[in-house]
Amino acid sequence: MLKDISNYWTSSSGSYDKAVKAQFRSRRTVAMWTSLLSEGLGGREGQAVLDMGTGPGFFSILLSRMGHRVTAIDASQGMIETASRNFKAAGVNVKVYVGDAAHLHAEQDNTFDAVVCRDVVWTLPDPYGAYAEWYRILKPGGTLIVFDGNYLYREKQEKQTPFNMLWHALGWTLILLTEMRVRRRSDQDKELLGQLPFVQVMRPEADQEALQQAGFRIQEIRRNFASGYKMTMQHLKYGYESDRRFMILAKKV
């Protein structure tokens, strides 16, 4: 399944690159993510940070500019190629390679001060294995920061109201106008993604259980963390998902 998921994200890499470039054009959005990352990392510079599932490299660029030593990994060859181009254009020095979140054979035990990821865990064929692997490569006392959402599960469970349908339509229109991309998945893509383990469960409850099973100590679970989106173009485009989003801060014991 990992190969199919990786191919899906490779085919989507150009579209997501447009989304990331749009985020970089918003100073308020960049400031919000920088603040959240700095808070999660305790405001300390020079940390060894793994950006897992880097995609087009948004977090890696922010973290590098914040003064951290960043390693960026993604299972998608297309995403890695896109991220590499973005790192070069941004003038940041990031170690980057293709890798499986649940099998980081190239990384030794107790290597990183922090692992961060954004909208990655829901896409993983083996999220339990990934959390265990991230625990392994973190130093004692190291930090895990997860930004994610209960996306497709909630879509299947919730009844669409006229208001939400209008907001969806507005969001898709604004995405097309500002990012020059169409944000829709085919039925085949939805079927593939629907097989993922964390699309079929309530989150972040399932994450909490998996993290504790891996050995982590949960520090905080924050729902609807993206308050900085409000009254911005970003909120108009994606705000209908705000109540599905969450942020988890956890520590390696």
JONORPE-V729749 format. One record per backbone hydrogen bond with DSSP energy under -1.0 kcal/mol. NH is the residue of the N-H (numbers start at 1). CO is the residue of the C=O. E is the energy in kcal/mol with one decimal. If there is no record, write none. Layout:
NH & CO & E
NH & CO & E
This chain:
5 & 1 & -2.5
6 & 2 & -2.8
7 & 3 & -2.4
8 & 4 & -2.0
9 & 5 & -2.2
10 & 6 & -2.2
11 & 7 & -2.3
12 & 8 & -1.0
13 & 10 & -1.1
16 & 12 & -2.4
17 & 13 & -1.9
18 & 14 & -1.5
19 & 15 & -1.5
20 & 16 & -2.3
21 & 17 & -2.4
22 & 18 & -1.8
23 & 19 & -1.7
24 & 20 & -2.2
25 & 21 & -1.1
26 & 23 & -1.3
30 & 26 & -2.4
31 & 27 & -2.5
32 & 28 & -2.1
33 & 29 & -2.3
34 & 30 & -2.5
35 & 31 & -2.3
36 & 32 & -2.3
37 & 33 & -2.5
38 & 34 & -2.6
39 & 35 & -2.5
40 & 36 & -2.4
41 & 37 & -2.2
42 & 39 & -1.2
43 & 38 & -2.4
46 & 67 & -1.0
49 & 69 & -2.7
50 & 114 & -2.5
51 & 71 & -3.2
52 & 116 & -2.3
53 & 73 & -2.2
54 & 73 & -1.9
57 & 54 & -2.2
61 & 57 & -2.2
62 & 58 & -2.1
63 & 59 & -3.2
64 & 60 & -2.3
65 & 61 & -2.2
66 & 62 & -1.3
67 & 64 & -1.5
68 & 63 & -2.2
69 & 47 & -2.7
71 & 49 & -2.5
72 & 95 & -3.7
73 & 51 & -2.1
74 & 97 & -1.3
80 & 76 & -2.1
81 & 77 & -2.4
82 & 78 & -2.1
83 & 79 & -3.1
84 & 80 & -2.6
85 & 81 & -1.7
86 & 82 & -2.1
87 & 83 & -2.7
88 & 84 & -2.0
89 & 85 & -2.3
90 & 86 & -2.1
92 & 87 & -2.1
95 & 70 & -1.9
97 & 72 & -2.0
99 & 74 & -1.6
103 & 100 & -1.8
105 & 103 & -1.6
107 & 104 & -1.8
110 & 136 & -2.3
111 & 137 & -2.4
112 & 137 & -2.6
113 & 48 & -2.1
114 & 48 & -1.7
115 & 143 & -2.3
116 & 50 & -2.9
117 & 145 & -1.6
119 & 147 & -3.1
123 & 120 & -1.8
124 & 121 & -1.6
130 & 126 & -2.0
131 & 127 & -2.5
132 & 128 & -1.9
133 & 129 & -2.2
134 & 130 & -2.7
135 & 131 & -1.8
136 & 132 & -1.8
137 & 133 & -1.9
138 & 134 & -1.1
139 & 112 & -3.1
141 & 252 & -2.0
142 & 139 & -2.8
143 & 113 & -2.4
144 & 250 & -2.9
145 & 115 & -2.7
146 & 248 & -2.4
147 & 117 & -2.4
148 & 246 & -2.4
150 & 244 & -2.3
151 & 149 & -1.3
154 & 150 & -1.2
155 & 151 & -2.1
156 & 152 & -1.8
157 & 153 & -1.6
158 & 154 & -2.8
165 & 161 & -2.5
166 & 162 & -2.1
167 & 163 & -2.4
168 & 164 & -2.7
169 & 165 & -2.1
170 & 166 & -2.5
171 & 167 & -3.0
172 & 168 & -2.8
173 & 169 & -2.0
174 & 170 & -2.7
175 & 171 & -2.5
176 & 172 & -2.0
177 & 173 & -2.1
178 & 174 & -2.9
179 & 175 & -2.5
184 & 182 & -1.3
190 & 186 & -2.4
191 & 187 & -2.1
192 & 188 & -2.0
193 & 189 & -2.9
194 & 190 & -2.1
195 & 192 & -1.4
196 & 193 & -1.6
199 & 196 & -1.6
200 & 197 & -1.1
206 & 202 & -1.8
208 & 204 & -2.6
209 & 205 & -1.8
210 & 206 & -2.2
211 & 207 & -3.0
212 & 208 & -2.2
213 & 209 & -2.0
214 & 210 & -1.7
216 & 211 & -2.3
217 & 251 & -2.6
219 & 249 & -2.9
220 & 249 & -1.8
222 & 247 & -3.2
224 & 245 & -2.4
227 & 225 & -1.7
229 & 226 & -1.8
230 & 227 & -1.5
232 & 229 & -1.7
236 & 232 & -1.9
237 & 233 & -2.0
238 & 234 & -2.4
239 & 235 & -2.6
241 & 238 & -2.1
242 & 239 & -2.0
244 & 241 & -2.1
245 & 242 & -1.2
246 & 148 & -2.6
247 & 222 & -2.6
248 & 146 & -2.6
249 & 220 & -2.7
250 & 144 & -2.3
251 & 217 & -2.4
252 & 142 & -2.4
